[in-house]
Amino acid sequence: MKRQSANLERLSNYLLLGLFCLVFLSPTAYANSLNGSSNPVAGGTIIDLTSEGSADWAHWARTTATSFNHKAGVTQQISDINNVGLRW
């Protein structure tokens, strides 16, 4: 009987330790955000992004579903899309 009691106590201690690890040692998820601004433009207006400034710009899916364009002649600051994490 004492042996069963000791085994039951050991098992409960392991369960408590596991619960502690799950609650307090689990990785923390962080959320990111992106802020920006825009100005209204009439539909059909053509804008030359290259002449608009010296910073990099990017455009995805312009010619195909997987195409990626960015400003030529500058250091690329915006990368193509990458999958991160799990896909459902």
Secondary structure as UniProt FT lines:
FT   HELIX           2..24
FT   TURN            43..44
FT   HELIX           49..52
FT   STRAND          58..60
FT   TURN            65..66
FT   STRAND          68..70
FT   TURN            72..73
//
